[in-house]
Amino acid sequence: MELFNEVTSIINRNMTQSIEIKPQDRLRDDLNIDSFDTMMIGCELEDYFHITIDPDEIKNLKVVQDLVNMLEMKVSVYQTANV
């Protein structure tokens, strides 16, 4: 749940007004995140979690939970590699 909270915080920082975000919210249709927003959110996630996100990878995500799942995998791999 902590990762979800960090993700929603980053998404909200890149929106015009803060909203309550749910795991099943669709990034484009429900949250109105466009390609520029996606790029900005992706860059902030990379900086925050010290990972690299392929632009095509994030572009293909549908809902907030997809983003959280991707980050869980990437953060886990990063932590394992740096132990």
Secondary structure as UniProt FT lines:
FT   HELIX           2..13
FT   TURN            23..24
FT   TURN            27..31
FT   HELIX           35..49
FT   HELIX           55..59
FT   HELIX           64..81
//
